[in-house]
C-alpha cells in the first residue's frame, strides 16, 4: 500500500504549526512589500502584514518559486519508493501557481497528483482535511485526487468588505466608482464560486452584509447542496481579515441560525485575498466535507 503525503499552500489558512500537527506540508506564499521579499507565516505574520497594508506599503503577491515546490516534493518522495503526493494549491482561477505545479508534476512519473479543485481559504482547508481522512482509510493518491475533483464545486464563499480602498488600489475598481462607493458608504459583498472573485451584492452596513450572506448560504443549502445537507455532508466556516472578534460573534450567530449544521472553525482569510480586499472583511463559507 502506498504512503500518501498531503501538500498545500498557505492560501489554505493552515499555519506551519498546524501543518506539523496534521502531518502535512504547507508551502508559504511569497509577497513583495516595498521591494522586499517575504514568505507567509515564515517571516511575515498576519499582524505584520496588516501593519504594512494599512501603512500604505506597496504589497503584491507572487507564486512559489519552482525550486521551493520541487525541493519539497523531492524530499517527501525520498522517504520511500511507495510514497505518493497529493498537492492541493489555491484555485487556478486566482493564481498561476496551480498550473505551474501541474506542469512540474509531469516530470514525476505519476507520483505527484496536483488537484485543481478551485478552492481557497477555509474551503481549501476543508479539501486538505478531506484528503487526510481519505489517506487514513488507505485511499491512493489518484483516488483522493479524483474525489477532490468530483466535489470541487460543492462550496461557496461570501465576503463582506469594509472598504473599497483596496479594490481600487489593486486596479479592480475605477477611482470614480471607488469615490462614489465611499460617499454612499457602500460595503460590497463578494462571492467565490470556484474560479474567481465576483461581485454579489451592495449593502450599506455590516449588519446588512451579514443578513445578505446568511440568506445566500441558506439558499445554497436549500438548492445546490440540498442532497448533501440531507446526508450530513455540509459544514459552515467563518473567515476574516484582521477582524477576529466580529468573526467570533458571527460564528455564534450562525450556530444559532443553523443549529443542525456544524460551524467548524474561524480562520484568517488568505493573505493573497486579503491584500486585494483589505482589513475588516468578514466571510462565511459552506463546503461539502468527507
N, C-alpha and C positions, 0 to 999 in steps of 0.2 A: 504494500500500500504506500502511495506517495505521501510525502510530507508537504503540506501546503503552507506557504508563508504569505501573509497579507501585507500589502504595501499601499499606502495612500499618501496624500499631501496635506499640508496644514490648512488648506481650504476646508477640510472636513471639520475643523474646530477641535480636533483631537490634539492635545498638547504632547510634548515629548515625554513628560512624566506619565501621562495617561497611557501613551503608547507602550511604555515599558510594562505597565501594569497589565495591559491587554495582551502583550506578547506580539505586537505588530511593529512595523516601521513606518514612520511619518517623515516625508521629505519636506523640509521647510521651504516655503515660498520666498523668493527674493524680492526685495524692494530697493529702489534707488531714492534716497532722500537727500536733497540738496547736494547731489553728486556723489554721495557716499553709499556704499553697498551694505545692506542689512539682510538678515535671514530671520523670518518669523519664528519667535519662541527660542531663538538661539542667542542673538544679540539685539533683538527687538521685541520688547514686551508690549502687551496691549496698552499699558499706561504710557509708555514712551511713544508708541505710535500716535496716540491721540494728542499727545503734547506737541508732536511735530505737526500733525494735521491742523490742529486749531491754532498753531503758531504761524500759519500761512507758509509752511515749508513746501517746497516742490516735491511732491510724493508721486512716484509712479511704480507700477508693478511690472514684473517680468516672469519668465518661466524658468524652472530649474535648469542649471547647466547640464548638458548631456552627460558629462563625467559624474556628476552628482547622482544621476539616475543609474547609470551603468555600473558604477563602482558599488552601489548598494546592491543591485541585482547580483553582481558577481560574488560579493561576499556572502550573500544568502545561499546562492546555488553551490558555493564551495563547501557548504556544510554536509553535502551528500549527493550522490547521483540520483537519489529518489526525490529530491526537493523540486517543487514547482512553485511558481509565484502567481498570485492574483494581484494585479496592480490596479487600484481604483483612484484615478485622478479626478479633478474637477471637470465639470461638463465641457465638452468640446465646443459648445456654443458660447462659452465665456472665456476660453483660453486655448491657445495652440499647444499647450503642454500635453494634452491628451493625444493629439495627432503625432507629436514628436515621439512620445513613448510608444505608440503603435508602430511607428517606423523602426525604432530601435529594437522592439521585440522580435522583429523578423529575423534578427541575427542570433536568436537564442534557441533555435531548433524546437519550438513548440513548448518550451519550459516556462515561458513568461506569457501570461494572458492579461492583456490590457483591456479593461472594461470601460467602455464609454456609455455609462448608464445615465449620463446627463443630469447629475445631481451636484449640489454644492451645500456647504454648511451642514446644518443638522440632518438634512435628508441624505447627504453623502455619508455622514457618520452612521446613519441607520444602515446604509448599504454595507459599511465595514463590519458592523456588528452582525448583520445577516451572514456575511462571508465567514466570520469566525464561527458562528453556530453551525453552518453547513460543513466547515472543515472539521469541527469537532465530531460530526456524525460520520466522518470518513469520506465525504464527497471529494471528488477530484477537482483540480483547478478548472478544468473545462466545464464540469457540471456546475460549479459555483458561478463561473462567468456566464454560463447560459441562463441561470436563474436571475442574475442581476440584470441582464439584458432584457429578459422577459418581463421584469417588473419595473423597468426604468421609468416609465411614465406614470407609475402609481404613486405620485406625490404632488404636492402643491406647496408653494411658499408665498405668503403675502407680507409685504414690508411697508410700514408706515414711516415716512420720512419726517424729520423735524424741520428741515430747511431745504431750499432748492439750491443753496450756495454751491454745493459740491458737484451737483449735476452740471451746473453752469461752468464751473472750473474745469471739469473733465470734458467739456465740449459736447455734452449730451443734451444741452438746453441752451437756447439763444439767450444773450443778455437781456433782450427785451422781454422775453417770456419769463425769465427769472425775476425781473423787476416787477412786472405785473403780478406775478405769483406772490412775491414778497409783500406788495402793497395789499393784496387781497387776503394775505395770511393763508395761502393755500398750502396744505400738507398732503402731498400726493401719496396714494397707496399704490405700490408697485407689486408685480407678481413675477414669479419664476415658475414656468410650466415646462420644465425640461431644458430647452436650449438657451433661452435668453431672458434678460430682464426687460419687462414691458410695463407700460402704464396700465393701471387697473381702474382707479377712481380718484377724484379730487374731493378733499374734505377741508374743514377749517379748524379742526381741533383734534387733539389726541383721543378724546372720548368718542368722537365721531369715527375716527380711524379704527379704533378698537371694535366698534359696533360693525363697521363695514367688513373687517377681517373675520369677525365671528360669523357673520352671515355668509361670507364667501366659503368658509370652512364647512359650515353647516350644509350649504348647498352641495359642495363636493361630496360630503359624506352621504347625502341623500341620493345623489345621482351617480356620478362617475364611480364612486367607491362603495356603493350600497352592498354589493355582493361580498366585498372584503370586510365591511363592517359586520355583516351577519356572521361571518366566520371568525370574528375577533382578531382580524389581522391588521387593523389600522391603529396608529398611535399619533399623538399630538406632541409637538415640540415647540419651544419658545426660543427665540434668538434675539439679540440686541446689539447695538453699537454703543458701548460705554453708557449703558442705561440699565444697570443691573436691578436696582430697586424697583423700577417700574415693571421690569420683566418678571420679577418675582410676584409682584401684585397681580399681573396679568395671568400668571400661572395659576394662582389661587382662584381667580375669576373663571378661568376656563375649566378648572377642575369642578367647579360648582355647576357650570353651564352644561358640561358633558360628563356627567357622573359615571357613565359606563365606558368611558374612553380613557385609556391611560395617557396622562401628560407626563412624559418620561424624563425630560431634562430641560434645563435652561442653559444655553451656551452663548458665548460671544459670537457674533457673525464673523465670517471670514474677513480678514483684513483686506483681501483683494476686492471684496464687495464694499467694505466699509470706506475705502478711500474714494469711492465714487458717490457715496450717499451721505457720508459724514456721521458725526456722533448724534446721539439722541434718537436713533431709529429703533423701532420695535417690530418684531416679526413673529408670525405664527406659521407653523407648517404641519402638514399631515403626510404620513407616508405608510405604505403597506410594508409590514415587517414580518420576517420569517418567524 
